[in-house]
């Protein structure tokens, strides 16, 4: 269920962000905006891959890609390509996703530590 919620939250973020990116000025459209879009699509692909193979390293990949998008969105805000309100909305949505990922990664780490403790 958590996996489904994570996908839904990332889907919601993507659907909200794509029209905003489409309005970015032409000279940034083909650099910053496309990089953000491609990273969003990459995250979707990684989530779908995780659903099939359950490789926990993929969760780290999602986390890294979300951090990259956050950096790109901050750049877009700093050079006035997106408003403060849109930047704030992005931060709220990405924090929700980050908490879910963080919880998964913590549980995985605790599970590995517990398994190692039992082996000793």
C-alpha positions as CSV (number, residue, x, y, z in Angstrom):
1,X,0.0,0.0,0.0
2,X,2.9,2.4,0.8
3,X,4.4,1.6,-2.6
4,X,1.1,2.6,-4.2
5,X,0.9,5.8,-2.2
6,X,4.5,6.7,-3.2
7,X,3.7,6.2,-6.9
8,X,0.5,8.2,-6.5
9,X,2.3,11.1,-4.8
10,X,5.0,11.2,-7.5
11,X,2.4,10.9,-10.2
12,X,0.5,13.9,-8.6
13,X,3.8,15.9,-8.4
14,X,4.6,15.1,-12.1
15,X,1.1,16.0,-13.3
16,X,1.2,19.3,-11.4
17,X,4.7,20.2,-12.5
18,X,4.6,19.3,-16.2
19,X,2.3,22.2,-17.2
20,X,4.5,24.6,-15.2
21,X,7.6,23.4,-16.9
22,X,6.0,23.8,-20.3
23,X,5.6,27.6,-19.7
24,X,9.3,28.1,-18.9
25,X,11.1,30.5,-21.3
26,X,12.4,29.0,-24.4
27,X,16.1,29.4,-23.6
28,X,15.6,27.5,-20.3
29,X,13.0,25.1,-21.7
30,X,15.6,23.1,-23.5
31,X,17.9,22.8,-20.6
32,X,16.5,23.1,-17.1
33,X,12.9,22.2,-17.9
34,X,13.8,19.1,-20.0
35,X,16.2,17.9,-17.3
36,X,13.5,18.1,-14.7
37,X,10.9,16.4,-16.9
38,X,13.3,13.6,-17.8
39,X,14.2,13.0,-14.2
40,X,10.5,12.8,-13.3
41,X,10.0,10.2,-16.0
42,X,13.1,8.3,-14.8
43,X,11.7,8.2,-11.3
44,X,8.4,6.7,-12.6
45,X,10.5,4.1,-14.4
46,X,12.5,3.3,-11.3
47,X,9.3,2.9,-9.2
48,X,7.8,0.5,-11.7
49,X,11.0,-1.5,-11.8
50,X,11.1,-1.6,-8.0
51,X,7.5,-3.0,-8.0
52,X,8.7,-5.9,-10.0
53,X,12.2,-6.7,-8.7
54,X,12.1,-5.2,-5.1
55,X,15.7,-4.1,-5.3
56,X,16.2,-1.8,-2.3
57,X,19.0,0.1,-4.1
58,X,16.3,1.4,-6.4
59,X,14.8,3.3,-3.5
60,X,18.1,5.1,-3.0
61,X,18.0,6.0,-6.7
62,X,14.6,7.5,-6.4
63,X,15.8,9.5,-3.4
64,X,18.9,10.8,-5.3
65,X,16.7,11.8,-8.3
66,X,14.2,13.6,-6.1
67,X,17.1,15.6,-4.5
68,X,18.3,16.5,-8.0
69,X,14.8,17.7,-9.0
70,X,14.7,19.8,-5.8
71,X,17.9,21.4,-6.8
72,X,16.7,22.2,-10.3
73,X,13.4,23.6,-9.0
74,X,15.4,25.8,-6.6
75,X,17.4,27.1,-9.5
76,X,14.2,27.8,-11.5
77,X,12.9,29.8,-8.5
78,X,16.1,31.7,-8.0
79,X,16.1,32.9,-11.6
80,X,12.4,33.7,-11.4
81,X,11.2,31.0,-13.8
82,X,8.7,29.8,-11.2
83,X,6.9,31.7,-8.5
84,X,7.6,31.5,-4.8
85,X,4.1,29.9,-4.3
86,X,4.9,27.2,-6.9
87,X,8.3,26.6,-5.3
88,X,6.6,26.3,-1.9
89,X,4.0,23.8,-3.2
90,X,6.8,21.8,-4.8
91,X,8.6,21.7,-1.5
92,X,5.5,20.5,0.4
93,X,4.9,17.7,-2.2
94,X,8.6,16.6,-2.3
95,X,8.8,16.5,1.5
96,X,5.8,14.1,1.6
97,X,7.6,11.9,-0.9
98,X,10.9,12.2,1.0
99,X,9.3,11.1,4.2
100,X,7.9,8.0,2.5
101,X,11.3,7.2,1.0
102,X,13.1,7.9,4.3
103,X,10.7,5.6,6.1
104,X,11.3,2.8,3.7
105,X,15.1,3.3,3.8
106,X,15.1,3.3,7.6
107,X,13.1,0.1,7.7
108,X,15.4,-1.6,5.3
109,X,18.4,-0.4,7.3
110,X,16.8,-1.6,10.6
111,X,15.9,-4.9,8.9
112,X,19.5,-5.5,7.8
113,X,20.9,-4.6,11.2
114,X,18.4,-6.9,12.9
115,X,19.3,-9.7,10.5
116,X,23.0,-9.2,11.2
117,X,22.4,-9.2,14.9
118,X,20.6,-12.5,14.7
119,X,23.4,-14.0,12.7
120,X,26.0,-13.2,15.5
